[in-house]
């Protein structure tokens, strides 16, 4: 597995290690719970897999030409590694209430499936070819897709860690209640 995606898988697993169903579902008013964050990530992985499967089925890269705005945003995220906070997730990746048990059980396998789909396209079309468009950031190469998911996942792991810290602080015991 690609090192970015392996790190992503391990980081997510560590972030939720030991959390109960109640822990995963607890959230501040108007904010996502850990379960919803995980579902959002899961949906972004399944969407990426579908995009790369379409690319393979079409027999050619499906990327369009990047706009200046897309290139600037991609530079921030993929090159610099900074995910800007406060952005609204694309509708297709917004949580829909999938049972957290399913998400927790399948998220690692979905990262592996994403790695496999990206690798197949990369092997077929090349490392430097933009293959599939991100809905906001535009066309990415295989390597850019991997780095995007690492940066995006790291952004959300920080949110998960903050939710854990608040839960632990609220009980005064240093552990999630």
C-alpha positions as CSV (number, residue, x, y, z in Angstrom):
1,X,0.0,0.0,0.0
2,X,1.2,3.5,-0.7
3,X,2.9,5.1,2.3
4,X,0.4,8.1,2.5
5,X,-2.5,5.8,2.5
6,X,-0.9,3.3,4.9
7,X,-0.3,6.3,7.3
8,X,-3.9,7.4,6.8
9,X,-5.2,4.0,7.7
10,X,-3.0,3.7,10.8
11,X,-3.7,7.3,12.0
12,X,-7.5,6.8,11.7
13,X,-7.4,3.5,13.6
14,X,-5.3,5.1,16.4
15,X,-7.6,8.1,16.6
16,X,-10.7,6.0,17.3
17,X,-9.0,3.3,19.3
18,X,-11.0,2.5,22.4
19,X,-14.0,4.6,21.6
20,X,-17.4,3.2,22.3
21,X,-20.5,3.7,20.1
22,X,-21.6,6.5,22.5
23,X,-18.2,8.1,22.2
24,X,-18.4,8.0,18.4
25,X,-21.9,9.5,18.3
26,X,-21.4,12.4,20.8
27,X,-20.9,15.9,19.3
28,X,-21.2,19.5,20.2
29,X,-24.3,21.3,18.9
30,X,-24.1,22.0,15.1
31,X,-20.9,19.9,14.7
32,X,-20.2,16.5,13.3
33,X,-19.6,13.6,15.7
34,X,-16.7,11.2,15.2
35,X,-19.0,8.8,13.5
36,X,-20.1,11.5,11.1
37,X,-16.5,12.5,10.4
38,X,-15.6,8.9,9.7
39,X,-18.7,8.5,7.4
40,X,-17.6,11.7,5.5
41,X,-14.1,10.2,5.0
42,X,-15.6,6.8,4.1
43,X,-17.8,8.5,1.4
44,X,-14.8,10.4,0.0
45,X,-12.9,7.1,-0.3
46,X,-15.8,5.3,-2.0
47,X,-16.3,8.3,-4.3
48,X,-12.6,8.2,-5.3
49,X,-12.8,4.4,-6.0
50,X,-15.8,5.0,-8.2
51,X,-14.0,7.8,-10.1
52,X,-11.0,5.6,-10.7
53,X,-13.2,2.7,-11.8
54,X,-14.9,5.0,-14.3
55,X,-11.4,6.0,-15.6
56,X,-10.5,2.3,-16.1
57,X,-13.8,1.5,-17.7
58,X,-13.5,4.5,-20.1
59,X,-10.0,3.3,-21.1
60,X,-8.6,6.8,-20.6
61,X,-8.0,9.5,-18.0
62,X,-11.1,11.5,-17.3
63,X,-9.4,14.6,-15.9
64,X,-10.4,18.0,-17.3
65,X,-8.2,21.1,-17.6
66,X,-7.6,22.8,-14.2
67,X,-8.8,26.4,-13.7
68,X,-6.4,28.9,-12.0
69,X,-8.5,28.8,-8.9
70,X,-8.4,25.0,-8.8
71,X,-4.6,25.1,-9.2
72,X,-4.2,27.5,-6.4
73,X,-6.4,25.5,-4.0
74,X,-4.6,22.2,-5.0
75,X,-1.3,23.9,-4.4
76,X,-2.3,24.7,-0.8
77,X,-3.7,21.3,-0.1
78,X,-1.5,18.9,-2.1
79,X,1.8,20.7,-2.3
80,X,1.9,22.6,1.0
81,X,-0.2,20.0,2.9
82,X,-2.6,22.5,4.5
83,X,-6.3,21.8,4.5
84,X,-8.2,25.0,5.1
85,X,-10.8,24.8,7.9
86,X,-14.4,25.8,7.7
87,X,-15.0,24.5,4.2
88,X,-18.4,22.8,3.5
89,X,-18.0,19.2,2.3
90,X,-19.4,18.4,-1.2
91,X,-22.9,17.1,-0.8
92,X,-21.9,13.6,-2.0
93,X,-19.5,13.3,1.0
94,X,-21.8,14.6,3.7
95,X,-22.9,12.1,6.3
96,X,-26.1,10.3,5.7
97,X,-26.5,8.3,8.9
98,X,-24.8,5.1,7.9
99,X,-24.4,2.9,11.0
100,X,-21.1,3.7,12.6
101,X,-20.4,-0.1,13.0
102,X,-20.4,-0.5,9.3
103,X,-18.1,2.5,8.8
104,X,-15.6,1.5,11.5
105,X,-15.6,-2.1,10.2
106,X,-15.0,-1.1,6.5
107,X,-13.1,2.1,6.5
108,X,-9.6,0.4,6.4
109,X,-10.7,-1.9,3.6
110,X,-12.1,1.1,1.7
111,X,-8.7,2.8,1.9
112,X,-7.1,-0.3,0.6
113,X,-9.6,-0.5,-2.3
114,X,-8.9,3.2,-3.1
115,X,-5.1,2.5,-3.2
116,X,-5.7,-0.5,-5.5
117,X,-7.9,1.6,-7.9
118,X,-5.5,4.5,-8.0
119,X,-2.5,2.2,-8.6
120,X,-4.3,0.4,-11.5
121,X,-4.9,3.8,-13.2
122,X,-1.4,5.0,-12.5
123,X,0.1,1.8,-13.9
124,X,-2.1,2.1,-17.0
125,X,-1.7,5.8,-17.8
126,X,1.4,7.0,-16.0
127,X,2.6,8.8,-12.9
128,X,2.5,12.3,-14.4
129,X,-1.0,12.1,-16.0
130,X,-3.9,13.8,-14.3
131,X,-6.4,11.0,-14.1
132,X,-9.6,12.1,-12.3
133,X,-11.1,15.4,-11.1
134,X,-11.6,16.2,-7.5
135,X,-15.0,17.9,-7.2
136,X,-13.5,21.1,-5.8
137,X,-9.7,21.0,-6.4
138,X,-9.8,19.8,-10.0
139,X,-7.7,17.2,-11.8
140,X,-5.1,15.2,-9.9
141,X,-2.4,12.7,-10.7
142,X,-2.4,9.4,-8.7
143,X,0.2,10.8,-6.4
144,X,-1.8,13.9,-5.8
145,X,-4.9,11.9,-5.0
146,X,-3.0,9.9,-2.4
147,X,-1.5,13.1,-0.8
148,X,-4.9,14.8,-0.8
149,X,-6.5,11.9,1.1
150,X,-3.6,12.0,3.6
151,X,-3.9,15.8,4.2
152,X,-7.7,15.6,4.3
153,X,-7.7,12.6,6.7
154,X,-5.1,14.3,9.0
155,X,-7.4,17.4,9.1
156,X,-10.3,15.3,10.3
157,X,-8.1,13.3,12.7
158,X,-7.3,16.6,14.4
159,X,-11.1,17.2,14.8
160,X,-11.5,13.7,16.2
161,X,-8.7,14.3,18.7
162,X,-10.4,17.6,19.8
163,X,-13.7,15.8,20.3
164,X,-11.9,13.1,22.4
165,X,-10.2,15.7,24.5
166,X,-13.5,17.6,25.2
167,X,-15.1,14.3,26.2
168,X,-12.3,13.4,28.5
169,X,-12.2,16.8,30.1
170,X,-15.9,16.9,30.7
171,X,-15.8,13.8,32.9
172,X,-12.6,15.0,34.7
173,X,-11.2,11.5,34.6
174,X,-8.7,11.7,31.8
175,X,-10.7,9.1,29.9
176,X,-13.7,9.2,27.7
177,X,-16.8,8.6,29.9
